[in-house]
Amino acid sequence: MDQIEAARPASGGRAADWVVSQIEDDILSGVLENGTPLPAERELMERFKTSRTVVREAITTLSSRGLIDAKPRFRPVVRKPGFDTALSSVGSIVKLLLAETRGVKTLYESRVFVERALVRDAARAATRKDIDDLREALAANQNSISDSEEFYRTDTAFHGVLYRVPRNPIFPAVHEAYTSWLAPHWERMPRSPERNRVNFMSHKAIFDAIVERDADAAEEALETHLKAAWEYVRVTFELEE
């Protein structure tokens, strides 16, 4: 108890922020294990000698940071943060940036930069399992050409395989973030089987270059694909070049 009192914020500090920092430390240190329920509100009130209002404010903040899953009428559950949590926590800021002039273009350019490196890496280091995963994703993409909604899903999945090849947990989280941030624009795009077929052929060119272990050709195919895709987006939404 003396330690809790000593750790209390200086006069003028927000009590909820202090409670958040204590619970956050418990989650990161493993005192509160991933997937376990957060202590009941009354227990937290007694531990921190504070009101129910402060505890609920702290829980709301922890939920917004992705550190707990909070649902109505259920006790919040601890969610130990990963790279996906870190990226999702900046999602609201990114959405604001996307509303600015060149916002979508800037984000898209960063995606091109990342994927250029990924296809080069895949051409050099993709395992047999990676190639099989790409082949399966490509087949699913081809089979959905006539169904634009399903084609969009399989298009995203094909690119997602590329982000998994390096075996680095940051990249799949980055792919998920790109998909989430750009989805509001991509989902409004007019689609057609003809346009889907063009994109499928671009995916096939990327795949073929990776299978041939030709990093330069893979990068060129990726750049051609994404530049053409951007031009279609730019014209559709009358965005600047």
N, C-alpha and C positions, 0 to 999 in steps of 0.2 A: 504493500500500500504506500509506503514511503517513497518507493521508486516511482509509482504512478504520480504522486503529488509533485515530486521533484521534476517530472517530465512535463508537467502542465505548461501550456503556453504562457508567455509573458502577458501581462495586463494589456488588454486591447486585442489579443489574438482571438480568432474565431474558435470556439470550442469544437465545432464540427470538424474543422480542419485538423485539429489535434487528434480527435478520435479516428479520423480517416488515416492519419499517419501511423497510429498504433496498430490498427487492424491491417493496414498495408504491410507493415513490418512483419506481422505474424504470418501473413500469406506468403510473402517472399522467403521467409526463413523456414517455412514448413510447419510452424506451430499449428497453423490452420491448414489442414491438408486439402489438396485439390479434390473437388467433388464432394466434400463434406459440408453439412449445413453450417451456416454461421450461428454462433450462440444466439439464444432468444433475446429479444429486445430488452426484457427485464434484466437478464444477466449482464448485458452490455451497459445498461443504465447503472447497475450496481457497481460494475467494475470501474467505470469511468466517472462515477458520481455526477451524472448529468441527467438531463431530462429526455423524455421520449422523443420530443421534437428534434433535439440535437442528434440523437441516435438515428432517427429516420433520415435526417438531412445527410448524415455521414453515409448511410446505406445508399442513398440516391447517388451521391458522388462516386462511391466505389463501383456502383453499377455502370455509371457513365464512363468510367475508366476501364471497364471490361474485367474488373477483378472479382466480381460476383455476378451470378445470374439471379435477378430478382423478379419474381412473378407474384401477382396479387394472390393473397390467401395462402401463400407458401413461404416457408422460411427460405431466405436467400442461400444460395449454394456457392461455395468458394470456387473460383475459376483462376487457377494459377496462370499468369500471363505468358503468352508466347509472342512470336514475332507478328502473328496475325492480330493479336490484341494491340500491339504498339501501333500498327498501321491503321487499324480501324478507329483508334482513338483520335486520329487526325482527320478522319473522314469528313467531319463537318467543315473543317477549315478548307480542305481541298475543294469541297463543293462550292464554297464561296469564291475560291480562286477560279473555278471553272466558269463562273458567271462574268469574269472580267474579260476584256479584250485580249485575245490570244491565249486565254486560259486553257481551252481544250487543245489547241495546237501545241502549246508548251508541254502539256502532259503527254500527248500523243508522241511527240518527238522523243521524250524520255523513254517511252515504251519501245520505239524503234531502236534506240541506242542499246537498250538492255537486250532485246531479242536478237540483234545482230551478233552480240557476243555469245548468246545462248546457242544459236544455230552453228556458229563456228566451233564451239565447245562440243556440241552434239556430233558434228562431223568427225571430230578427232577422238572423242572419248565415249560415245554412246555404246552401251553394252547390247548384247543380243536381246535382253529383256526390254531395254529402251526402244530398240528398233521394232520389236514386236508390239510394244505399246503404241508407238507412232503408227504402225501399219493398221492396228485395230482402230485407232482414232480416225485415221484417214478413211478406212472402209465405212465407218459409221457416218462420216461426213458425206461421202459419196451417196450412201443409201438414203440420205435425207434431203437430197437436192430439191425434190418436189415439195417438201414441207419446210417452209421458211423458218417457222418457229423452232423446229427441231434442228434445222441446219445451223441456226445461230448457236444453239447449245453445243452441237458437235464441233463447230468452228472454235468456240471457246475452249473446248476440251482438247482439241488438237494442239493449240498453242500451249495449253496447260502442261502437256507432256514435256515440252521443251524446257519449262521451268523446273521440272523435277529431275532432269538428267544430271545436273551437277551435284545432287545429293546434299544440297545446302538448304536448310529450312527457311532461310530468308526468301529465296526465290519463289516458292509456291505461295508464300504470304504476299509477295509483291504482285504476283499474277492475280490473286484474289482481289487485291486492292484495285488494280487497274480495271478489272472486270466490273467491280462495284461502282467505281467512280465514273467510268465512261458509259455504263449501261443506260442511263437516262437518255443519252444521245443515240447510242447504237440501237436501242429498242424502238426508236421513232423512225428509223431508216426505212424507206420503201424497199421491199424485197421482191424478188422474182426468181423462178427457177433458172432463168438465163444468167442472172447476176450471181446466183449461188454456184452455178457451174464454173463460172470464171474464177471465183474464189477457191473452189475445190481444185481446179487445175493449178492454181498458185500453190496450194498446200502440197499437191503432188510433186511439183517442181522442187520444193524445199525438201520433201521426204527423199526424193530420188538422189539429190545432191548429198544428203546425209548418209544414205546407204552407200554411195560411191566414195565416201570419205573425202569429199571435195569441199573444203571449208569456204573457199572463195566463191564457188558456185552456190553454196547454201546461203551465204550472206547476200549475194546478188539477187537470188530468188526471193529472199525475205524482204529486202529493200524494195524490189519491184512490186511485190504484193502489197506491202503496207503503204507505199506511196500512192498506188492506184486506189487503195481503199480510202486513204485520206482525201484524195481528190473528189471521190464520190461523196464523202461526208461534207467536204467544204462547199461543194456546189449545192448540195441538198439544203444545208442550213445557212448558206450565204455567209460563210465564215471567211476571214481574211486569209491570204496565203501565208 
